[in-house]
Amino acid sequence: MADGQSGAGAEVTALAESLQAYACATRQYLGKDLTDISQVTPKTIGDAECDRTLAKCLKGLGEDWFTSIVKTANQIFVDVPEAKTGNKYKFYRGGKFVDSIYNEWRRMKDGSGLTGDDKWNPADIWMAKKSFTLKTEWPTLRDYNRYIFDEFAKRNLIGISLKKLDPKGLANSKIFNAGKPLTAQFTGVKLGQNMFDSKDIYIQFKSEGKDGEIQLRNFSSRPEPSSWQGEIKGKTSAGGKIGGGVIFQGAVDTGIQRNKLTFPRETPIQKPTEANFKEFATMFKDLSGNKQPLANLITEAKASHRKDKTWWMSKYIGVNLVYTMIKQKKIGDLCSYMFQYASSATKNSSIFIKYS
């Protein structure tokens, strides 16, 4: 439900996810759609196991959350009709059962290309039949993912990713990693005609008929190469962040030779050479369509570097990467790679259903 939150924001997320599990248990207990969060009581939540108490959830969340949670719970029971009759399922947020699911994946994490649990499966809650027992000690991640897929298909184990709903909207659901790869078609680049407009650059794409953008920028106030990363923007069905190291590994995986790329840690930050400024200005002019003479853009680049080295680092990395990928005719492949990774829909991710 949240991406990279900390402090109070992370606690609100934990409360909302736990209350979602409690609401699902209540929907099962009552055998009919919920109409109000007041129906969720200590008596109705016996089939939920969470790491936050019901009392804390109700106290820590507001009416907008309650509306979202009720709508989502009702939609889950539409999408999983097996749950509509009888008390067949348990609903989990945190705890030993959830840990056991992720511990098996963590055992095979090395070599997967995935940096975190949420890129393997971003489920915020899990629902499992009471008769279900998780099998572990799979020989490969591919075998484990196939097992998770099969149990999802049999409605034995279902990972559920959550997003706070628009109070006036409906709960929409989408299954990820069900066999058909999630794709994104590259449509263009946006970085502004004025060099110092911003420190980011956008890769534009279309996925499932919806337009979106991948923002590439430094997310720190200091020129730290490790803080440069990407983030999905727009109205696409999924979104998230992707680290700079993963982006550049994705570029290599598309077939680009490493020596053709300038990795973040190789960026000339403190003392760029004349050749660095000329190269940057040339790439910027090509990508932006700026009509100024190259000499003017070189002068602007030097002035911008003196004014803000964080801007320079962020812009240089993004412009260099995008320019290189376009010239190497690999930008479409990188676009799909980044979209899949940020959406937890890589070849090594596992099946889940997302509500938004």
N, C-alpha and C positions, 0 to 999 in steps of 0.2 A: 504493500500500500504506500510505502514511502521509499525514497531513494536517497541514501546518504544523510538522513536526518540525525540530529543529536539533541540531547537535552530534553526540553519540554516537548518539542515536536515529535521526538521518537516515542515518548511516553504516551502522547495522545494516540499515535499510531497503534501502539501495543494495546491500549484500551479499546480502540475501535475494532481491531481484529478479534480481540477476545469477545467483545460484545456481539460481533457477527457470529461467532461460534455458538454463543449462548442463544442468540435469536434463532439460529438454525435448529438447535436442539428443541427450542420451544415450538417452532413450526411443526416439527415431527411429533412432539408430545400432544399438541392440540389437534393435529390431523387436518388443519385448514389454514388458509392464508392468515398472516398477521395483519392487524389493522393499526396497532399502536405498540410502542415499546413497553408500555405498562403491562402488557401480557407476559413479558419476560420476568419471571420471578424465581426465587430459590426452588420452588416446587417443580418448575418446568424445565430446568437446565441439567437434569441428571445425566444426559447423554453428551455433555460437553466437558472437555478437560482443557483448562486454560491457565496461563501463568499470571493472570490478573483476575481479581474477584469481581463478581457481578456488582457488588456495592461500589467498588472503585470505578468501574466502567460507567455506571449510571451517574455517579457524582462528577466524573471528570469530562463528560461529553455533553454536547448541547443538542438542541432540537434538530439542527441540520444533519448531524450525524445519525440521530435516531431515525429520521426519515430515510436516509440512504441505506441504513442497515436493514430496516423492515422491507424495503423494496427489493434489496438484493437477496435476502432470505427467501422471499416468495418466488423470485425468479429461479433460484437454485433448485427449488422443488418442481418447477416447470421443466427445467433442463434435465433433472434426474428423476423421472417419474417413478422409478423403483422405490424412492424414499417417501412417496405420498401415502402409503399404507403401511402400518406396523412400525415398530421401533427398531429399524434395521441398522441404523448408522450411529456412529459416534463422531463428534466434531472436535478437532484438536487445534489449539494454538499454543505452540511451545511445548515443553515437557519431553519426557523420555521417548514417546512414540515418534514425535517429529524429529527428535535428535537421531533416532535410529535410521530414519529415511535418509537424512543428510550425511550421517557418518559413513554410510555405505558408499555414497558418491565421493566423499572426501578421500576415501581410501584409494580411489582411482583418479583423483583430480590431476596429478602430475601428467603432463603431456596432452591434456585435453584442450589447452588454449583458453580455458575459462579461469577468471581470477576470483570469482566469488560464488557462494551458494546460489544467489539469486540469478546468476547467469546460467546455472544448470537448471534450476526450477525456482521461479519467484513466488511460489505459493505462499500466501499469508496464513491460510488455514487449510487443513486437510480433513476430508471426510472419508471414513472407512467403515465398511460393514463390520458389525460386531464379530462376525465369524472369521474375519480376515486376520491372517498372521503374516507379517513381513518376512520374506525370505532374503537372506544376506549371503555374503561370501561368493558373489558373482565373479567369474574370471576376468571379465572386461567391462568397461563402461557401456559399451554397445549392448552387451547382454543385459546389463541392469536396466538400461533405458528401454529395451524391448520388453522386459518384465513390467516396468512401470506403465508402458503403453498398453500391454495386454490387460493388466489389472484395471486400468482406466476404462478400457473398452468393455470389460465385464462389470463395470460400475462397482468394483470392489474397493478401489482406492482412487481418490480424486483430489488433485491439488488445485486450490482455488486462489487466484490472484485478485486482489480487491482494489477498487478506486472509489473515492468519495463521489457520489452521484450529484448531478445537478438537482436541486430540490424539486424542480418542475419537470425533470426528465424521467426517462424510463431506465431500467437496468438492462443494458445490452451485454450479451455474452459472446465470446469468441474462443474457440479452442486453438491452441498453438501447438506446433510440433506433432501434428496428427498424421504426418506423412508427406503432405504437399509443402515444399519449401516456401517460406515467406520471401517475397522478392520486392525489390525497389528499383525503379528505372531512373537513371540519372537524367535530369532535365536541364540543369544549368548551374551557374555559380553566381553568388551575390556577395559583393564586398564593398560596394560604394565607389563612386568615381573620385571622391576626395580621399587621399591616402590616410589622413589622420581621423577620418570619421569615427572609426571604432577599431578595436584590436581583434575583431573576429572576422571570419570568413564563413560563408554558408554554402554547403553543397545541397542543391535542390533536387528533389526526387518526387516520384509518384508511386504509390503503392495501393493496390486494390481500389483504384479510382480516386484516391485522396492525395492531395498535395502535402508535402512535408519538407522539412529542412534539417540538415545535420549541422549544428553550430560547432565550429572548431575555434577554440580560444584558450587562453590562460585563465584559470579560475582562482588566481591568487593576486594580491596587490604587489607581489615581488616577482622579479624575473627568474622564477624557478622552473626549469624545463620540465620537472616532474609534475607540475600543476597544469600543464597543457593537456587538454582532453576534448572529447566531443560530447554533444548532447542532442538528442532528437527533439525537434520542435514541430508544432503544427497539429493538425487534426487527424493524424494517422491513428490506427487502432492500437499502437503500442509506442512506448517511448522509454527513454532511460539514458544513462551516461555510459561512456566507453573511454577507458584510459588511453593516454597517448601511446604507451608502449604496445597496447593491443592493436591500436590503429596502424602503427608502423609494421607490426608483425603481419597484420592483414594485408598491407601493401606488398610485403615480401611474398606472402602466400599466393598473391595473384600472379606471381611470376616476375616481379620487378627485382633486378639485381640490387643488392644492398648498397653498392657503391654509387648507384644513381640517386639514392635518397640521402637527405640531410636529416639525421635523427635529431630529436629535441636536444639531447645532450651535446650534440656537435654544433649547435647553433652559435654563430659568432655574436655574442651578446655585448660584452664590455668594449671591445675594440675591433669592430668590423673593418675590413680593408676596403679600398676603393673598388676592388673587384666585387666584394660582397654587396656594396651599395648599388653598383651598376646592375648586378644580377637581379637583385630584389626589384629595382625600379623597372627593369625590362619585363620581369614576370608580372608585376602589378599592372603595367601598361597593357600587356596582352590580355590579362584576365578581366580588367575593369573597363577597357575600351576608352581609357582616358586619352584625350587628344593633345595633351601638352607635349612639348619636346622632351626627349629622354633626359636631357641635361637638367631640365627643371625638376623632373621627378627625382633625380638623384639628389639634388639640393634639398628637396622636401624630405627625402628619406633620412638624410644626415641630420636635418633640424629636428625631425621627429625622434630620432635616436637620442639626441642630446636632451630632449625634453622629457622623454619617458622610455626607459629601457625595457620596462614591462610590456609596453605597447609594441615596441620593436620586436622583442622575442616572440610574442604571441602572433603577430602579423606575419613575421618572417617564416615561422614554422608552417603556418597554415597555407600561405601563398606558395611556398616552395613545394609543399606536398601536393597540393591540388594541381599546380602547374605541371609537375613531373608526371603525375598520374594521367593527366589529359594528353600530354605529349607521347606517353607510352601506350596510349589507348587502353588504359586499365581503370579509368575512373568509374565506369559502370560496375565493374567487379568489386571495387573497393566500396562503392556506395551500398551495394547489396550486403557486403560483408559487415559493414558498420551498422546497418539497419538491423540485420539479423542478430548481431551480438547485443546491441542496446535493447532489443526486444526480447532477449532470452530465447532466441529462435535459431541457434546455431545447430550444426550437425551433431554436436555433443550435448545439446540441451534436451530436456525430457518434457513430456506432454503435461499441459495444464490448461485450465479454463480461466479466462480473465473476464471480470465484470467491471464495466465502466459506463 
